[in-house]
Amino acid sequence: MTTPPMTAASPLRECGADGFNPSATHIDSARLEGVTRFAVHPTTGSAILAGRGALADATGSEDSLFATRQFMLVDMSQSGGRTAGGSRTAAWAFLRAAIEDARFYPGRFMSHHEGDAIDRYDAAALVSAVRGEIPLIMLMDRAADIRRAIAFADQYPAIRVIIAGGAEAHLVADELADASIPVIYDPMRNLPDSFDTLASTNEGASILHEAGVQLAYTTLGSDLYFNPRLLAQHAGIAVAHGADWADAFRAITLTPAEIYGVGDRFGALASGYAADVVVWDGDPLEVMSAPTSVIINGEIQSLETRQTRLRDRYAEIVDEHQYAYEH
């Protein structure tokens, strides 16, 4: 599983499923490279709380969404600070106020629609995360922010916090492991492209695995929306920089399913699990290997994409005409 973002409006009540396009060409490309299922999340707009995310398979069919409102997403990174009014302090203050509104839903809203930070409709959307029914995924990279998230999780033990991004998570690996906070991490992020990622390193995945952090891989650092197809390659990069092969492979199969709450049905070849199988012509984490067969829900999938059709269309063109408009 990986997490391509979908654009949606900012209110918390929005669900990523509402903006999902199963016909998007990058889904076929991801399936061609062995991705069978992924998460869909809305982007933030005028608020740090983006909304609820969904899970989908990579068949590209109209009914490919199989779990809606599966997690809540909040941006607590540098961009979240800007959205909240210019500072991380404002972002954390807003989040805590929104949490308190949701904790006392619906009682706080009996006489009016507004809470201290959010209205009754947003509180109704957030309450499932506050009660621990779905996880709260926090987008952040900086070690200092992750430590605040750990303290937040201790303050609100019912909330299941997950860190997404985590470029500097390896600096607090032991603390994350002790707090049992999972991380959705890109092993390929090794460039300090902002002040939040100064300590980013290719060895980060290895350090997090060794500390015992529940780790799932993503393609966040290489244009997340269009490149979930690179997920296995990113896992290979983690192995090249010290991660155990079995840990890296699990980080793109069973662990993501566990993090999103569906680890009892997806991510493993076992009795009772969905029949999702990818057959490779070599080591799945080797960049020169490729899938020869992709099966989702027990059905063999097409390995044809827009790119392969264009390749086949123009590969054997022979110039038989004097002018381009003649064909």
C-alpha positions as CSV (number, residue, x, y, z in Angstrom):
1,M,0.0,0.0,0.0
2,T,1.0,3.6,-0.6
3,T,-0.7,6.9,-0.3
4,P,-1.4,9.0,-3.3
5,P,-3.1,12.3,-2.3
6,M,-6.5,13.5,-3.7
7,T,-7.5,17.1,-3.7
8,A,-10.5,18.0,-1.6
9,A,-11.9,21.0,0.2
10,S,-10.6,21.9,3.6
11,P,-13.5,21.1,6.0
12,L,-12.9,18.2,8.3
13,R,-16.1,16.5,7.2
14,E,-14.6,15.9,3.7
15,C,-13.6,12.4,2.8
16,G,-10.8,11.5,0.3
17,A,-13.2,9.0,-1.3
18,D,-15.3,11.9,-2.6
19,G,-12.4,13.2,-4.8
20,F,-11.1,9.8,-5.9
21,N,-10.8,9.0,-9.6
22,P,-10.4,5.3,-10.2
23,S,-9.6,6.0,-13.9
24,A,-6.5,8.1,-13.0
25,T,-3.6,6.9,-15.2
26,H,-1.1,6.6,-12.4
27,I,-3.2,3.8,-10.8
28,D,-2.6,1.6,-13.9
29,S,1.1,2.4,-13.7
30,A,1.3,1.5,-10.0
31,R,-0.5,-1.8,-10.7
32,L,2.0,-2.6,-13.5
33,E,4.8,-2.3,-10.9
34,G,3.1,-4.5,-8.3
35,V,1.0,-2.1,-6.2
36,T,-2.3,-3.8,-5.4
37,R,-3.8,-1.5,-2.8
38,F,-3.3,2.1,-1.5
39,A,-4.6,4.8,0.7
40,V,-6.4,7.9,-0.6
41,H,-6.3,11.1,1.4
42,P,-7.5,14.7,0.9
43,T,-5.2,17.6,1.0
44,T,-5.4,20.5,3.4
45,G,-7.0,23.7,2.3
46,S,-7.7,26.5,4.7
47,A,-7.3,24.3,7.8
48,I,-4.7,21.9,9.1
49,L,-7.3,19.1,9.4
50,A,-7.6,17.7,5.9
51,G,-10.4,15.2,6.4
52,R,-10.9,11.4,6.4
53,G,-9.0,9.1,4.1
54,A,-10.1,5.9,2.3
55,L,-8.5,2.7,1.0
56,A,-8.8,1.4,-2.5
57,D,-7.5,-1.4,-4.7
58,A,-5.6,-0.9,-7.9
59,T,-8.0,-2.6,-10.3
60,G,-9.2,0.8,-11.6
61,S,-12.8,-0.3,-11.4
62,E,-15.6,1.9,-10.2
63,D,-16.0,-0.1,-7.0
64,S,-12.3,-0.2,-6.2
65,L,-12.8,1.8,-2.9
66,F,-13.2,-0.8,-0.2
67,A,-12.9,1.2,3.0
68,T,-14.0,4.8,3.4
69,R,-13.4,7.1,6.3
70,Q,-10.6,4.9,7.5
71,F,-8.3,7.5,9.0
72,M,-8.0,11.2,9.8
73,L,-5.2,13.4,8.4
74,V,-3.8,16.5,10.0
75,D,-0.8,18.6,8.7
76,M,1.4,19.5,11.6
77,S,4.5,20.2,9.5
78,Q,6.0,23.6,8.4
79,S,3.2,24.0,5.9
80,G,0.6,23.2,8.6
81,G,2.0,26.0,10.7
82,R,1.5,28.4,7.8
83,T,-2.0,27.2,7.3
84,A,-2.9,27.7,10.9
85,G,-1.8,31.3,10.9
86,G,1.9,31.3,10.6
87,S,3.3,29.2,13.4
88,R,3.4,25.6,14.8
89,T,2.2,27.0,18.1
90,A,-1.0,28.1,16.4
91,A,-1.4,24.7,14.7
92,W,-1.1,22.8,18.0
93,A,-3.4,25.2,19.8
94,F,-6.0,24.7,17.0
95,L,-5.6,20.9,17.1
96,R,-6.0,20.6,20.8
97,A,-9.1,22.9,20.7
98,A,-10.6,20.8,18.0
99,I,-9.9,17.6,19.9
100,E,-11.7,19.1,23.0
101,D,-14.7,20.1,20.8
102,A,-14.9,16.5,19.5
103,R,-14.4,14.9,22.9
104,F,-17.6,16.6,24.1
105,Y,-19.6,16.0,21.0
106,P,-22.6,16.2,20.8
107,G,-23.3,17.7,24.2
108,R,-21.2,20.8,23.5
109,F,-23.3,21.5,20.4
110,M,-26.8,21.0,21.8
111,S,-27.7,24.7,21.8
112,H,-25.7,25.9,18.9
113,H,-23.5,24.7,15.9
114,E,-20.2,26.1,16.9
115,G,-17.4,24.8,19.2
116,D,-14.3,26.6,20.3
117,A,-12.5,25.6,17.1
118,I,-14.8,23.6,14.8
119,D,-18.5,23.3,14.1
120,R,-20.8,20.4,14.9
121,Y,-20.3,18.8,11.5
122,D,-16.5,18.8,11.7
123,A,-16.8,17.5,15.3
124,A,-18.9,14.6,14.1
125,A,-16.2,13.8,11.6
126,L,-13.3,14.1,14.1
127,V,-15.0,12.2,17.0
128,S,-14.1,8.8,15.5
129,A,-10.4,9.6,15.7
130,V,-10.7,11.1,19.2
131,R,-12.3,7.9,20.4
132,G,-9.6,5.8,18.8
133,E,-11.9,4.1,16.2
134,I,-9.7,5.3,13.4
135,P,-6.1,6.6,13.5
136,L,-5.0,10.2,13.4
137,I,-2.2,10.6,10.9
138,M,0.1,13.5,11.5
139,L,2.1,14.9,8.6
140,M,5.5,16.1,10.0
141,D,9.2,15.7,9.4
142,R,11.1,17.6,12.1
143,A,12.3,15.6,15.2
144,A,11.1,18.4,17.5
145,D,7.6,18.1,16.0
146,I,7.7,14.3,16.4
147,R,8.5,14.7,20.1
148,R,5.5,17.0,20.5
149,A,3.4,14.3,18.8
150,I,4.7,11.7,21.2
151,A,3.7,14.0,24.1
152,F,0.3,14.6,22.5
153,A,-0.3,10.9,22.2
154,D,0.6,10.5,25.9
155,Q,-1.9,13.3,26.8
156,Y,-4.6,11.7,24.7
157,P,-4.1,8.0,25.1
158,A,-7.3,7.1,23.3
159,I,-6.1,8.6,20.1
160,R,-4.0,6.3,17.8
161,V,-1.3,8.6,16.4
162,I,0.6,7.8,13.2
163,I,3.5,9.9,11.9
164,A,3.6,10.4,8.1
165,G,6.7,11.8,6.5
166,G,9.2,11.5,9.4
167,A,12.3,12.6,7.6
168,E,14.0,13.1,11.0
169,A,12.2,10.2,12.7
170,H,15.4,8.2,13.1
171,L,16.6,10.8,15.6
172,V,13.7,9.8,17.9
173,A,13.5,6.2,16.9
174,D,13.7,4.8,20.5
175,E,11.1,7.2,21.7
176,L,8.7,6.3,18.9
177,A,9.2,2.6,19.6
178,D,8.5,3.1,23.3
179,A,5.3,5.0,22.5
180,S,4.2,2.4,19.9
181,I,3.7,5.1,17.3
182,P,3.9,3.8,13.7
183,V,5.7,5.8,11.0
184,I,4.9,6.0,7.2
185,Y,8.3,6.8,5.8
186,D,10.1,7.3,2.5
187,P,13.5,5.6,2.5
188,M,14.6,7.7,-0.4
189,R,14.4,11.1,1.3
190,N,18.0,12.0,1.9
191,L,18.2,15.6,0.8
192,P,17.6,18.6,3.2
193,D,15.1,20.3,1.0
194,S,13.7,22.3,3.9
195,F,14.7,23.2,7.5
196,D,12.4,20.4,8.6
197,T,14.5,17.8,6.9
198,L,18.1,18.8,7.7
199,A,18.8,15.4,9.2
200,S,17.2,13.3,6.5
201,T,19.3,10.2,5.5
202,N,19.0,7.0,3.5
203,E,19.9,5.1,6.7
204,G,16.8,6.3,8.5
205,A,14.7,3.2,7.6
206,S,17.4,0.9,9.0
207,I,17.6,2.8,12.3
208,L,13.8,2.8,12.7
209,H,13.5,-0.9,12.0
210,E,16.4,-1.7,14.4
211,A,14.6,0.4,17.1
212,G,11.5,-1.6,16.7
213,V,9.3,1.1,15.2
214,Q,6.3,-0.2,13.2
215,L,7.3,1.1,9.8
216,A,5.5,1.3,6.4
217,Y,7.1,2.8,3.3
218,T,5.7,5.4,1.0
219,T,6.9,7.4,-2.0
220,L,6.4,10.7,-0.3
221,G,9.8,12.1,-1.3
222,S,9.5,11.5,-5.1
223,D,6.2,13.1,-6.2
224,L,3.8,11.0,-4.1
225,Y,0.8,11.4,-6.4
226,F,2.2,10.1,-9.6
227,N,4.9,7.7,-8.4
228,P,3.4,5.0,-6.1
229,R,4.8,2.6,-8.8
230,L,8.3,3.2,-7.3
231,L,7.4,1.7,-3.9
232,A,9.4,-1.5,-4.3
233,Q,12.4,0.5,-5.6
234,H,12.3,2.6,-2.4
235,A,12.2,-0.6,-0.3
236,G,15.3,-1.7,-2.2
237,I,17.0,1.5,-1.4
238,A,16.3,0.9,2.3
239,V,17.9,-2.5,2.0
240,A,20.9,-1.0,0.2
241,H,21.4,1.3,3.2
242,G,21.2,-1.2,6.0
243,A,17.6,-2.4,6.4
244,D,16.9,-6.1,6.6
245,W,15.3,-7.5,3.4
246,A,12.4,-9.1,5.3
247,D,11.7,-5.8,7.2
248,A,11.7,-3.8,4.0
249,F,9.4,-6.3,2.2
250,R,7.0,-6.3,5.2
251,A,7.0,-2.5,5.1
252,I,5.3,-2.5,1.7
253,T,3.0,-5.5,2.3
254,L,1.6,-6.4,5.7
255,T,2.7,-3.4,7.8
256,P,0.8,-0.8,5.8
257,A,-2.3,-2.9,6.0
258,E,-1.9,-3.2,9.8
259,I,-1.4,0.6,10.2
260,Y,-4.6,1.3,8.3
261,G,-6.5,-1.2,10.3
262,V,-7.0,-3.9,7.7
263,G,-4.1,-6.2,8.5
264,D,-6.4,-9.1,9.1
265,R,-7.5,-9.1,5.5
266,F,-4.7,-7.7,3.3
267,G,-1.0,-7.8,3.0
268,A,-0.2,-11.4,3.5
269,L,-0.5,-14.8,1.7
270,A,-2.5,-16.6,4.3
271,S,-5.9,-18.3,4.8
272,G,-8.7,-15.8,5.1
273,Y,-6.8,-13.0,3.3
274,A,-7.7,-11.4,0.0
275,A,-6.2,-13.1,-2.9
276,D,-3.7,-10.4,-3.9
277,V,-0.6,-11.9,-5.5
278,V,2.2,-10.4,-7.5
279,V,4.5,-12.7,-9.4
280,W,8.0,-11.2,-10.2
281,D,10.6,-12.3,-12.7
282,G,13.3,-11.7,-9.9
283,D,13.8,-10.2,-6.5
284,P,10.8,-7.8,-6.0
285,L,13.2,-5.2,-4.5
286,E,15.6,-5.2,-7.4
287,V,15.2,-2.3,-9.7
288,M,15.6,-4.4,-12.8
289,S,12.9,-6.9,-11.8
290,A,9.3,-6.5,-12.9
291,P,6.0,-8.2,-12.2
292,T,4.9,-10.8,-14.8
293,S,1.4,-11.3,-13.2
294,V,-0.7,-9.2,-10.8
295,I,-3.7,-10.7,-9.2
296,I,-6.2,-8.7,-7.1
297,N,-9.1,-10.3,-5.3
298,G,-8.3,-13.5,-7.1
299,E,-8.6,-12.0,-10.6
300,I,-5.7,-11.6,-13.0
301,Q,-5.2,-7.9,-13.8
302,S,-4.2,-6.2,-17.1
303,L,-0.6,-5.0,-17.2
304,E,-1.5,-2.6,-20.0
305,T,-1.3,1.2,-19.3
306,R,-1.5,4.3,-21.3
307,Q,2.2,4.4,-21.4
308,T,2.5,0.8,-22.8
309,R,-0.2,1.6,-25.4
310,L,1.7,4.7,-26.6
311,R,4.9,2.6,-26.7
312,D,3.3,-0.1,-28.8
313,R,1.6,2.5,-31.1
314,Y,4.8,4.4,-32.0
315,A,7.5,1.7,-31.6
316,E,7.3,0.4,-35.2
317,I,6.3,3.5,-37.1
318,V,7.7,3.5,-40.7
319,D,7.7,6.8,-42.6
320,E,5.7,6.1,-45.8
321,H,4.4,9.5,-46.5
322,Q,5.9,12.8,-47.5
323,Y,3.9,14.9,-45.1
324,A,2.9,14.4,-41.5
325,Y,-0.8,14.9,-42.2
326,E,-0.8,11.9,-44.6
327,H,-1.5,8.7,-42.9
